[in-house]
Amino acid sequence: MNRLAQGMVMVLLGAAALSVTVASQDYLNYVRGEFRPFLIAAGAVLVLLGLVAVVAELRSPEDEAEPGHDPAHGHDHGRAPVVAWLLLLPVVVIFVVAPPALGAYTAAAADPAAAVERALPDDVPADTPDADGPVEMSLREFVVRAWTDEERSMAGREIRLTGFAVPNPDGEGWYLARLQIACCAADAIVNRVLIVNQEEPPADSWWTVTGRWVEPEGDIRRVRDHRFEVTEMVPVDHPPDPYE
């Protein structure tokens, strides 16, 4: 790979980063939304540096031998190793393949989020919100409350959840799930509830469900999957940001 090719690769890498952050919201399939400014900055810097390298190479004299330099020396100091071409793989993946967000396959294969062994996290309100109608909750908030709320304040309350359908490998019912990420898709964990009173919809289809938490008997922390009794199901479009 000569210097001109190196510059072009940098331009393509930067363009790939900008295409998924500025021209679309595809970056949300891979990282949290907070990373967008950093991805834009990195993409812009790569494009700028690549253009500078390309222009400098095009303006430089061609094949001028340096004084005292033997043309038959055996190698070119202006070339990068052949392995550098592997840097084009991310470009091919983004522009040609464009992997979708993680979905039902990942949720079915992964272990569910572990039961929380302490009090509610700071970002989860201590009390279930008062509302005349169904209470809107993220799946994360629902499962955290189901595992930690010793007062069982969700009992008897109408709750509305949104997530995608996941087949249950054990055969009983199906899961409504949402993946939660701290940084990127590589660290995703599954928040899910088990639904047994509705027919299983197609895997990866998105739904907003309204219903009630099925109170378990005994210690709430020993429940592997909390159950949700659905009274209404409404199909919804795939959200731009599929993660919690």
Secondary structure in CASP SS format (residue, H / E / C, confidence):
PFRMAT SS
TARGET T0000
AUTHOR 0000-0000-0000
METHOD secondary structure of the structure
MODEL  1
M C 1.00
N C 1.00
R H 1.00
L H 1.00
A H 1.00
Q H 1.00
G H 1.00
M H 1.00
V H 1.00
M H 1.00
V H 1.00
L H 1.00
L H 1.00
G H 1.00
A H 1.00
A H 1.00
A H 1.00
L H 1.00
S H 1.00
V H 1.00
T H 1.00
V C 1.00
A C 1.00
S C 1.00
Q C 1.00
D H 1.00
Y H 1.00
L H 1.00
N H 1.00
Y C 1.00
V E 1.00
R C 1.00
G H 1.00
E H 1.00
F H 1.00
R H 1.00
P H 1.00
F H 1.00
L H 1.00
I H 1.00
A H 1.00
A H 1.00
G H 1.00
A H 1.00
V H 1.00
L H 1.00
V H 1.00
L H 1.00
L H 1.00
G H 1.00
L H 1.00
V H 1.00
A H 1.00
V H 1.00
V H 1.00
A H 1.00
E H 1.00
L H 1.00
R H 1.00
S C 1.00
P C 1.00
E C 1.00
D C 1.00
E C 1.00
A C 1.00
E C 1.00
P C 1.00
G C 1.00
H C 1.00
D C 1.00
P H 1.00
A H 1.00
H H 1.00
G C 1.00
H C 1.00
D C 1.00
H C 1.00
G C 1.00
R C 1.00
A C 1.00
P C 1.00
V H 1.00
V H 1.00
A H 1.00
W H 1.00
L H 1.00
L H 1.00
L H 1.00
L H 1.00
P H 1.00
V H 1.00
V H 1.00
V H 1.00
I H 1.00
F H 1.00
V H 1.00
V H 1.00
A C 1.00
P C 1.00
P C 1.00
A C 1.00
L C 1.00
G C 1.00
A H 1.00
Y H 1.00
T H 1.00
A H 1.00
A H 1.00
A H 1.00
A C 1.00
D C 1.00
P E 1.00
A C 1.00
A C 1.00
A C 1.00
V C 1.00
E C 1.00
R C 1.00
A C 1.00
L C 1.00
P C 1.00
D C 1.00
D C 1.00
V C 1.00
P C 1.00
A C 1.00
D C 1.00
T C 1.00
P C 1.00
D C 1.00
A C 1.00
D C 1.00
G C 1.00
P C 1.00
V E 1.00
E E 1.00
M C 1.00
S C 1.00
L H 1.00
R H 1.00
E H 1.00
F H 1.00
V H 1.00
V H 1.00
R H 1.00
A H 1.00
W H 1.00
T H 1.00
D C 1.00
E C 1.00
E C 1.00
R C 1.00
S C 1.00
M C 1.00
A C 1.00
G C 1.00
R C 1.00
E C 1.00
I E 1.00
R E 1.00
L E 1.00
T E 1.00
G E 1.00
F E 1.00
A E 1.00
V E 1.00
P E 1.00
N C 1.00
P C 1.00
D C 1.00
G C 1.00
E C 1.00
G C 1.00
W E 1.00
Y E 1.00
L E 1.00
A E 1.00
R E 1.00
L E 1.00
Q E 1.00
I C 1.00
A C 1.00
C C 1.00
C E 1.00
A H 1.00
A H 1.00
D H 1.00
A C 1.00
I E 1.00
V E 1.00
N E 1.00
R E 1.00
V E 1.00
L E 1.00
I E 1.00
V C 1.00
N C 1.00
Q C 1.00
E C 1.00
E C 1.00
P C 1.00
P C 1.00
A C 1.00
D C 1.00
S C 1.00
W E 1.00
W E 1.00
T E 1.00
V E 1.00
T E 1.00
G E 1.00
R E 1.00
W E 1.00
V E 1.00
E C 1.00
P C 1.00
E C 1.00
G C 1.00
D C 1.00
I H 1.00
R H 1.00
R H 1.00
V C 1.00
R C 1.00
D C 1.00
H C 1.00
R E 1.00
F E 1.00
E E 1.00
V E 1.00
T E 1.00
E E 1.00
M E 1.00
V E 1.00
P E 1.00
V C 1.00
D C 1.00
H C 1.00
P C 1.00
P C 1.00
D C 1.00
P C 1.00
Y E 1.00
E C 1.00
END
